[in-house]
Amino acid sequence: MAGSSPIRVRFAPSPTGYLHVGGARTALFNWLYARKSGGTFLLRIEDTDKARSTDEHTKVILDGLTWLGLDWDEEPIFQGARVKRHQEVADKLLAEKKAYIEEGAIRLRVPAGEIAWDDAVHGRISFRGEDIKDFVILRADRSPLYNFAVVVDDIDMKITHVIRGDDHISNTPKQIAVYRALGATLPVFGHVPMIHGMDGKKLSKREGAAAVGDYQERGILPEAMRNFLALLGWSPGGDREILSMEELRTLFSLEGILKKPAVFDLTKLEWMNGQYLSAKSAEELYPLVQPQIAKLGANGNKDAVLQAIAAVKTRSRTTLDIARQVAVRLDEKFVQLDDKAKKEIAKDPAGYTSALAADLPTDPHRAHGRHRVRTGQRVVTRRRQAGGAAAARGRGPGLTNPPNRNSVSVRNTVAHAHTHPQSRPLPLRRSGAWRQRDGPVVTGPLPQPVRRMGGGARNIAVQLPAPLQRQRSPRP
C-alpha cells in the first residue's frame, strides 16, 4: 500500500460523452483530497476507444471542471498516446512467463489465492484468484484493455490513491493482479457510493444524470453545484449544508465518505442555489442575468434591471428564474395566460376589463419597469359578483396553491400568470399590513385594500411585493 509518499490522485474520464454529475463528484473528491493534503491532482483522458472518443467531449469535460473551480497540477495525459508503453509492458510480462498468448491475444496468469485490499471507504474487500481467472490484457490487434492500461498508467504517474465510484470494485481484483505481476506497490483504493435518483434507482438523465454544463445553462451557480456535489456521499459532520470552497478543503476527508448510495435531489440543488443567489448582490448577479434577459427579448436600462434583480433574487432558485421575473417587470408582454385563464376571461371579457380598470390603478412605478398587476408576484383574489357576471357565484373560493411550478391560479376574473416556481397566493390583512408565510409583517399602503361589499365579495388580483427572506432547506 501507498506509504509516506507525497499524495498523488487522478481523475480519469473517458471522452466518449459529457461530464455527468457522477464524474464531476469523483473529480471533486479527488481534488479536495489533494488540496487538503497538499498533494497533486492529475488528469488522464482515457481515449483508447478511438471510435467513440472525440475532441469535443474532451473540451466539454475540461470546461466543466474549470467551471466548477477545479484546477489540475500537470498537463493532462492522454491514454491513447501511451499504447506503445502498454504494449511494451505486456510483452515484458509475456517474456517473464507471467502472461501467455491465446488466439493472438495476451492473457495474464492470475494465481489462485486471496486478492484483497483495505478500502478507504468500505473496509476490507476480498476476492479469490481462482474466481477471477486469467484475463486478456492485450488484444490480438495489440490494443490494451482497460484493466491493464489503467494500472500501467497509474504506476507511471505515481498515483498513490485511487478514488472512484464503487461500480469499479469488481475491476479492482484484476488490477491488483496486474500490480502484483509488475511487482509494484498498491495504491490506496477508495470506492465512493453511487448516486441514485429519488426513487432509489440508478440516476436517470431526467433526474440529474445530465451533463454538468446543462446545469450551468439552467442557471445554477458553480459554487452551489460544487457545494451540492460535495454532500453527495460525504458528510462534514453536524447539520451544515452551505459550505464555501475553503471550508470544503479544510473539512474533507476520506473517513467522511459514506457507504450508502447518495440521492440526487434536484429540489435540494435548486434550494441551495437559491441560498447562493440570495447572498450575492444585484451587481454580482447582473453579468449572469443580463444575457439571459436579452435572450428573452427584454430591454431595460441597467438601473431598472439592478433594482428588479434586488427585488426578486431572494425568491429565485436559478438565474433563469431571476431573468424571467425581471423581464416581466420590464415589459408586461412577458406575462403569459394559460388556457384556464383565457377561458375565464372569455366568459365575461367586458366584466374582466372593467374590473381591472376600476380596481387596479396604474402603478406609478411603471416607468421604472415595475408592475403590480399580473407580474408573477404574490396574488390575492377577491371574487367579483355583479349583474350578468357568470364568473362568480356564492362565496369566493379564497386563495389557492399554484396548479404547477410555472403558474399561479387566479380564479374567475383574472389570469394565470407564469411566475416564480415558489410563488404562492397568500392572505391579505385589511389593516394595511401584509404578511409572507413564515415571514415578517410589512406595513404600508396596499395597492387596493380588500373591503367588504354588499351582496358578497368581489374578485380581483393585485400584486404585492413580497418581503425578502432566506428560504428554508426542503425536507427530504
C-alpha positions as CSV (number, residue, x, y, z in Angstrom):
1,M,0.0,0.0,0.0
2,A,1.0,3.6,-0.5
3,G,3.0,4.8,2.4
4,S,4.5,8.2,3.2
5,S,5.0,9.2,-0.5
6,P,3.5,12.6,-1.5
7,I,-0.2,12.1,-2.3
8,R,-1.0,12.0,-6.0
9,V,-4.5,11.4,-7.2
10,R,-6.1,11.5,-10.6
11,F,-9.4,11.9,-12.4
12,A,-9.6,9.7,-15.5
13,P,-12.7,10.5,-17.6
14,S,-13.4,8.8,-20.9
15,P,-14.2,11.4,-23.7
16,T,-17.0,9.3,-25.1
17,G,-19.6,11.5,-23.5
18,Y,-20.0,14.7,-21.5
19,L,-19.0,15.3,-17.9
20,H,-22.0,14.0,-15.9
21,V,-22.7,14.6,-12.2
22,G,-21.2,11.3,-11.1
23,G,-17.9,12.0,-12.8
24,A,-17.9,15.6,-11.5
25,R,-18.4,14.4,-8.0
26,T,-15.5,11.9,-8.4
27,A,-13.3,14.7,-9.7
28,L,-14.3,17.0,-6.8
29,F,-13.5,14.4,-4.2
30,N,-10.0,13.7,-5.7
31,W,-9.4,17.5,-6.0
32,L,-10.5,18.2,-2.4
33,Y,-8.3,15.3,-1.0
34,A,-5.3,16.6,-2.9
35,R,-5.8,20.1,-1.8
36,K,-6.4,19.1,1.8
37,S,-3.3,17.0,2.0
38,G,-1.0,19.3,-0.1
39,G,-0.9,16.6,-2.8
40,T,-1.1,16.7,-6.6
41,F,-4.3,16.4,-8.6
42,L,-3.8,15.0,-12.1
43,L,-6.0,14.5,-15.2
44,R,-5.8,11.5,-17.5
45,I,-8.1,11.4,-20.6
46,E,-8.8,7.7,-21.3
47,D,-9.3,8.0,-25.0
48,T,-8.3,4.5,-26.2
49,D,-11.8,4.0,-27.7
50,K,-11.0,5.9,-30.9
51,A,-14.4,5.2,-32.4
52,R,-16.3,7.0,-29.7
53,S,-13.8,9.4,-28.2
54,T,-14.0,13.0,-29.6
55,D,-12.1,16.2,-29.1
56,E,-15.5,17.9,-28.5
57,H,-16.2,15.7,-25.5
58,T,-12.7,16.3,-24.1
59,K,-13.1,20.1,-24.3
60,V,-16.5,19.9,-22.6
61,I,-15.1,17.8,-19.8
62,L,-12.2,20.2,-19.2
63,D,-14.6,23.2,-19.4
64,G,-16.9,21.6,-16.9
65,L,-14.1,21.0,-14.4
66,T,-12.9,24.6,-14.9
67,W,-16.5,25.9,-14.3
68,L,-16.6,24.0,-11.0
69,G,-13.4,25.7,-10.0
70,L,-11.2,22.6,-10.2
71,D,-7.7,23.0,-11.5
72,W,-5.0,20.4,-12.2
73,D,-1.3,20.5,-11.4
74,E,0.3,19.0,-14.5
75,E,-0.6,18.7,-18.2
76,P,-3.4,16.2,-18.9
77,I,-2.2,12.8,-20.0
78,F,-3.9,11.1,-23.0
79,Q,-4.0,7.4,-22.6
80,G,-4.3,6.8,-26.4
81,A,-0.8,8.3,-26.8
82,R,0.6,5.6,-24.5
83,V,-0.3,2.5,-26.4
84,K,3.3,1.7,-27.2
85,R,4.1,1.8,-23.5
86,H,1.2,-0.6,-22.8
87,Q,2.4,-3.0,-25.5
88,E,6.0,-2.8,-24.1
89,V,4.8,-3.8,-20.6
90,A,2.6,-6.6,-21.9
91,D,5.5,-8.1,-23.9
92,K,7.7,-7.9,-20.7
93,L,5.1,-9.9,-18.8
94,L,4.9,-12.4,-21.7
95,A,8.7,-12.8,-21.6
96,E,8.6,-13.4,-17.8
97,K,6.0,-16.1,-18.3
98,K,3.5,-14.1,-16.2
99,A,1.3,-14.0,-19.3
100,Y,0.7,-16.2,-22.4
101,I,-0.7,-15.9,-25.9
102,E,-4.1,-17.4,-26.7
103,E,-5.6,-16.8,-30.2
104,G,-3.3,-13.9,-30.8
105,A,-4.2,-12.1,-27.5
106,I,-2.0,-11.9,-24.4
107,R,-3.6,-13.2,-21.2
108,L,-2.3,-12.5,-17.7
109,R,-1.9,-15.5,-15.4
110,V,-3.9,-15.0,-12.2
111,P,-2.6,-17.2,-9.4
112,A,-5.0,-18.9,-7.0
113,G,-5.5,-17.4,-3.5
114,E,-6.9,-14.3,-1.9
115,I,-6.9,-10.9,-3.7
116,A,-7.8,-8.4,-1.1
117,W,-7.4,-4.7,-0.1
118,D,-8.4,-2.4,2.7
119,D,-10.7,0.0,1.0
120,A,-10.6,3.6,2.4
121,V,-14.5,3.7,2.3
122,H,-15.8,0.1,2.7
123,G,-13.0,-1.6,4.7
124,R,-11.5,-4.9,3.8
125,I,-12.8,-6.4,0.5
126,S,-11.6,-9.8,-0.6
127,F,-11.9,-11.9,-3.8
128,R,-10.4,-15.3,-4.8
129,G,-7.9,-15.5,-7.7
130,E,-9.5,-18.8,-8.9
131,D,-12.7,-16.9,-9.4
132,I,-11.1,-14.1,-11.4
133,K,-9.4,-16.5,-13.9
134,D,-6.8,-15.4,-16.5
135,F,-7.9,-12.4,-18.5
136,V,-6.8,-10.6,-21.7
137,I,-4.5,-7.6,-21.2
138,L,-3.6,-7.0,-24.9
139,R,-6.0,-7.9,-27.8
140,A,-4.8,-9.6,-31.0
141,D,-4.7,-6.2,-32.7
142,R,-2.2,-5.1,-30.0
143,S,-4.7,-2.7,-28.3
144,P,-4.7,-2.7,-24.5
145,L,-7.7,-3.5,-22.3
146,Y,-8.9,-1.1,-19.6
147,N,-7.9,-3.0,-16.5
148,F,-4.3,-3.4,-17.8
149,A,-3.9,0.1,-19.3
150,V,-5.1,2.0,-16.2
151,V,-2.6,0.1,-13.9
152,V,0.4,0.8,-16.2
153,D,-0.6,4.5,-16.4
154,D,-1.2,4.8,-12.6
155,I,2.2,3.2,-11.9
156,D,4.0,5.6,-14.3
157,M,2.0,8.6,-12.9
158,K,3.0,7.6,-9.4
159,I,-0.6,7.6,-8.2
160,T,-0.9,6.9,-4.5
161,H,-4.7,7.0,-4.1
162,V,-7.3,5.8,-6.5
163,I,-10.6,7.4,-5.5
164,R,-13.5,6.4,-7.8
165,G,-17.1,5.1,-7.9
166,D,-17.9,1.8,-6.3
167,D,-19.0,0.4,-9.6
168,H,-15.3,-0.1,-10.1
169,I,-15.0,-2.5,-7.1
170,S,-15.3,-5.5,-9.5
171,N,-12.4,-4.2,-11.6
172,T,-10.1,-3.9,-8.6
173,P,-9.1,-7.5,-8.1
174,K,-7.9,-7.8,-11.8
175,Q,-6.0,-4.5,-11.4
176,I,-4.4,-5.8,-8.2
177,A,-3.3,-8.9,-10.1
178,V,-1.5,-6.6,-12.6
179,Y,0.1,-4.7,-9.8
180,R,1.4,-7.9,-8.3
181,A,2.7,-9.2,-11.7
182,L,4.6,-6.0,-12.2
183,G,6.0,-6.0,-8.7
184,A,4.5,-2.5,-8.0
185,T,3.2,-1.1,-4.7
186,L,-0.6,-1.0,-4.5
187,P,-2.2,2.4,-4.2
188,V,-4.9,3.1,-1.6
189,F,-8.3,2.3,-3.1
190,G,-11.3,4.2,-2.1
191,H,-14.7,3.5,-3.7
192,V,-17.3,6.2,-3.2
193,P,-21.0,5.4,-3.2
194,M,-23.1,5.6,-6.4
195,I,-25.6,8.4,-6.9
196,H,-29.3,7.3,-7.2
197,G,-32.4,9.1,-8.1
198,M,-35.3,10.0,-5.7
199,D,-36.8,6.6,-6.5
200,G,-33.7,4.8,-5.2
201,K,-32.8,3.5,-8.7
202,K,-29.8,4.4,-10.9
203,L,-29.8,8.0,-11.7
204,S,-31.6,8.8,-14.9
205,K,-30.9,11.8,-17.2
206,R,-34.3,13.2,-16.3
207,E,-33.5,13.2,-12.6
208,G,-29.9,14.5,-12.8
209,A,-27.5,12.4,-14.8
210,A,-27.3,15.2,-17.4
211,A,-24.0,16.9,-18.3
212,V,-22.7,19.4,-15.7
213,G,-22.8,22.0,-18.5
214,D,-26.6,21.6,-18.6
215,Y,-26.9,22.9,-15.1
216,Q,-24.9,25.9,-16.0
217,E,-27.4,26.6,-18.8
218,R,-30.3,26.1,-16.3
219,G,-29.0,28.9,-14.1
220,I,-27.1,27.0,-11.4
221,L,-24.1,28.8,-9.9
222,P,-20.8,26.9,-9.9
223,E,-20.3,27.4,-6.1
224,A,-23.8,25.9,-5.5
225,M,-23.2,22.9,-7.7
226,R,-19.8,22.3,-6.1
227,N,-21.4,22.5,-2.6
228,F,-24.2,20.2,-3.6
229,L,-21.9,17.6,-5.2
230,A,-19.6,17.6,-2.2
231,L,-22.5,16.5,0.0
232,L,-23.5,13.6,-2.3
233,G,-21.9,10.8,-0.4
234,W,-19.8,12.8,2.0
235,S,-20.6,14.4,5.3
236,P,-18.7,17.2,7.1
237,G,-20.4,16.3,10.4
238,G,-23.3,18.1,12.0
239,D,-26.1,19.7,10.1
240,R,-24.0,22.1,8.0
241,E,-25.2,22.4,4.4
242,I,-23.8,25.7,3.0
243,L,-20.0,25.3,2.7
244,S,-17.5,27.6,1.0
245,M,-14.7,26.2,-1.1
246,E,-12.3,26.9,1.7
247,E,-14.5,25.1,4.2
248,L,-14.8,22.1,1.9
249,R,-11.0,22.0,1.5
250,T,-10.5,22.2,5.3
251,L,-13.2,19.6,6.3
252,F,-12.9,17.0,3.6
253,S,-11.6,13.6,4.5
254,L,-11.8,10.0,3.2
255,E,-13.2,9.0,6.6
256,G,-16.2,11.2,6.0
257,I,-17.2,9.4,2.8
258,L,-20.4,7.4,3.3
259,K,-21.0,3.8,2.3
260,K,-24.7,4.1,1.3
261,P,-25.7,5.4,-2.1
262,A,-26.3,9.2,-2.4
263,V,-29.6,10.6,-3.6
264,F,-29.7,13.3,-6.2
265,D,-32.4,15.7,-5.2
266,L,-33.0,18.4,-7.8
267,T,-35.2,20.4,-5.4
268,K,-32.4,20.5,-2.9
269,L,-29.9,21.6,-5.5
270,E,-32.3,24.5,-6.5
271,W,-32.8,25.4,-2.9
272,M,-29.0,25.5,-2.3
273,N,-28.6,27.6,-5.4
274,G,-31.2,30.0,-4.1
275,Q,-29.1,30.5,-0.9
276,Y,-26.1,31.5,-3.0
277,L,-28.3,33.8,-5.2
278,S,-29.6,35.5,-2.0
279,A,-26.1,36.1,-0.7
280,K,-25.0,37.8,-3.9
281,S,-25.6,41.5,-4.6
282,A,-27.5,42.6,-7.6
283,E,-24.3,43.9,-9.1
284,E,-22.7,40.5,-8.8
285,L,-25.7,38.8,-10.5
286,Y,-26.1,41.4,-13.2
287,P,-23.5,39.9,-15.7
288,L,-25.1,36.4,-15.2
289,V,-28.7,37.6,-15.6
290,Q,-28.4,40.3,-18.2
291,P,-27.5,37.9,-21.1
292,Q,-30.5,35.7,-20.2
293,I,-32.8,38.7,-20.1
294,A,-31.5,39.7,-23.5
295,K,-32.1,36.2,-24.8
296,L,-35.7,36.5,-23.7
297,G,-36.0,39.7,-25.8
298,A,-36.5,42.1,-22.9
299,N,-34.9,45.5,-22.7
300,G,-34.2,47.8,-19.8
301,N,-31.6,50.2,-18.5
302,K,-29.1,48.9,-16.0
303,D,-30.6,50.7,-13.0
304,A,-34.0,49.3,-13.6
305,V,-32.6,45.8,-14.1
306,L,-30.5,46.0,-10.9
307,Q,-33.5,47.2,-8.9
308,A,-35.6,44.3,-10.2
309,I,-32.8,41.8,-9.5
310,A,-32.6,43.0,-6.0
311,A,-36.3,42.7,-5.5
312,V,-36.6,39.1,-6.8
313,K,-33.3,37.3,-6.1
314,T,-34.2,36.0,-2.7
315,R,-37.3,34.3,-4.0
316,S,-35.5,32.8,-7.0
317,R,-33.9,29.4,-7.4
318,T,-31.9,29.9,-10.6
319,T,-30.6,32.8,-12.6
320,L,-33.2,31.9,-15.2
321,D,-35.9,32.5,-12.5
322,I,-34.4,35.9,-11.9
323,A,-34.3,36.7,-15.7
324,R,-37.9,35.7,-16.2
325,Q,-39.1,37.8,-13.3
326,V,-37.1,40.8,-14.3
327,A,-38.4,40.5,-17.9
328,V,-42.0,40.6,-16.6
329,R,-41.2,43.8,-14.7
330,L,-39.6,45.4,-17.7
331,D,-42.5,44.6,-20.1
332,E,-45.8,43.1,-19.3
333,K,-45.9,41.3,-22.7
334,F,-43.9,38.6,-20.9
335,V,-46.9,37.8,-18.7
336,Q,-48.4,34.6,-20.2
337,L,-52.0,33.5,-19.8
338,D,-52.7,29.8,-19.6
339,D,-55.8,28.0,-21.0
340,K,-57.8,28.3,-17.8
341,A,-57.2,32.0,-17.6
342,K,-58.3,32.5,-21.2
343,K,-61.5,30.6,-20.7
344,E,-62.4,32.5,-17.6
345,I,-61.8,35.8,-19.3
346,A,-63.8,34.7,-22.4
347,K,-66.9,34.2,-20.1
348,D,-67.1,37.9,-19.4
349,P,-64.4,39.9,-21.2
350,A,-66.2,43.2,-20.5
351,G,-66.5,42.5,-16.8
352,Y,-62.9,41.5,-16.7
353,T,-61.7,44.7,-18.4
354,S,-63.9,47.0,-16.3
355,A,-62.9,45.2,-13.1
356,L,-59.2,45.8,-13.9
357,A,-59.9,49.4,-14.8
358,A,-61.9,50.1,-11.7
359,D,-59.9,48.2,-9.1
360,L,-56.3,48.3,-10.4
361,P,-55.0,51.8,-10.8
362,T,-51.9,52.4,-12.9
363,D,-48.8,51.7,-11.0
364,P,-46.8,54.9,-10.5
365,H,-43.6,52.9,-10.9
366,R,-44.4,51.6,-14.4
367,A,-41.7,53.8,-15.9
368,H,-39.1,52.1,-13.9
369,G,-40.1,48.7,-15.2
370,R,-42.2,47.5,-12.2
371,H,-45.8,46.4,-12.4
372,R,-48.0,45.4,-9.6
373,V,-50.6,43.8,-11.9
374,R,-50.3,40.3,-13.2
375,T,-46.5,40.2,-12.8
376,G,-46.0,36.9,-11.1
377,Q,-45.8,38.4,-7.6
378,R,-47.9,37.4,-4.6
379,V,-51.5,37.2,-5.8
380,V,-54.6,38.0,-3.7
381,T,-58.0,37.1,-5.2
382,R,-61.4,38.5,-4.4
383,R,-64.5,37.2,-6.0
384,R,-66.4,39.6,-8.2
385,Q,-70.2,39.3,-8.0
386,A,-72.1,41.6,-10.3
387,G,-75.2,41.5,-12.5
388,G,-74.6,39.3,-15.5
389,A,-71.1,38.2,-14.4
390,A,-71.0,34.5,-14.8
391,A,-67.6,34.2,-13.3
392,A,-68.7,34.0,-9.7
393,R,-71.5,32.6,-7.6
394,G,-71.9,32.5,-3.9
395,R,-68.9,32.9,-1.6
396,G,-65.5,33.3,-3.1
397,P,-63.2,30.3,-3.3
398,G,-60.4,32.1,-1.4
399,L,-56.8,31.5,-2.1
400,T,-55.4,28.6,-4.0
401,N,-52.0,27.0,-4.5
402,P,-50.4,27.1,-7.9
403,P,-51.5,24.1,-10.1
404,N,-47.9,23.6,-11.2
405,R,-44.5,25.1,-10.8
406,N,-44.9,27.7,-13.5
407,S,-48.3,29.3,-12.9
408,V,-50.3,30.9,-10.1
409,S,-54.1,30.1,-10.1
410,V,-56.1,33.4,-10.1
411,R,-59.7,32.4,-10.2
412,N,-62.6,33.8,-12.2
413,T,-61.9,37.3,-13.4
414,V,-58.2,37.3,-13.5
415,A,-55.5,35.4,-15.4
416,H,-52.9,32.8,-14.5
417,A,-49.6,34.5,-14.7
418,H,-46.4,32.4,-15.3
419,T,-44.3,33.2,-12.3
420,H,-41.5,32.2,-10.0
421,P,-41.9,28.5,-9.1
422,Q,-42.1,29.1,-5.4
423,S,-44.8,31.9,-5.6
424,R,-48.0,31.1,-3.7
425,P,-51.1,33.2,-3.1
426,L,-51.1,34.4,0.5
427,P,-53.7,36.0,2.8
428,L,-54.0,39.8,2.9
429,R,-54.6,41.8,6.1
430,R,-57.2,44.6,5.7
431,S,-55.3,46.6,8.3
432,G,-52.9,47.9,5.7
433,A,-50.2,45.4,6.5
434,W,-49.4,42.1,4.7
435,R,-47.5,39.0,5.6
436,Q,-45.4,36.5,3.7
437,R,-45.9,33.0,5.0
438,D,-43.3,32.3,7.7
439,G,-42.1,35.9,7.2
440,P,-42.3,39.3,8.9
441,V,-45.3,41.6,8.6
442,V,-44.5,44.6,6.4
443,T,-46.7,47.7,6.9
444,G,-47.6,50.2,4.3
445,P,-50.4,51.2,1.9
446,L,-51.8,48.4,-0.2
447,P,-52.4,48.8,-4.0
448,Q,-56.1,48.1,-3.3
449,P,-57.3,47.2,0.1
450,V,-59.7,44.3,0.5
451,R,-63.1,45.5,1.6
452,R,-66.5,44.0,2.3
453,M,-69.2,44.8,-0.2
454,G,-72.9,44.3,-0.1
455,G,-74.1,41.2,-1.8
456,G,-70.9,39.4,-1.5
457,A,-67.2,39.8,-2.0
458,R,-65.5,40.9,-5.2
459,N,-62.9,39.1,-7.1
460,I,-59.8,40.8,-8.5
461,A,-56.0,40.2,-8.4
462,V,-53.4,42.6,-7.2
463,Q,-49.7,42.2,-6.9
464,L,-47.9,42.5,-3.6
465,P,-44.1,42.8,-3.5
466,A,-43.0,40.0,-1.1
467,P,-40.5,40.7,1.7
468,L,-37.1,39.3,1.2
469,Q,-36.2,36.3,3.3
470,R,-34.0,33.2,3.1
471,Q,-35.7,30.0,2.1
472,R,-35.6,27.0,4.4
473,S,-33.9,23.8,3.3
474,P,-36.6,21.4,1.9
475,R,-37.1,18.3,4.0
476,P,-36.1,15.1,2.3
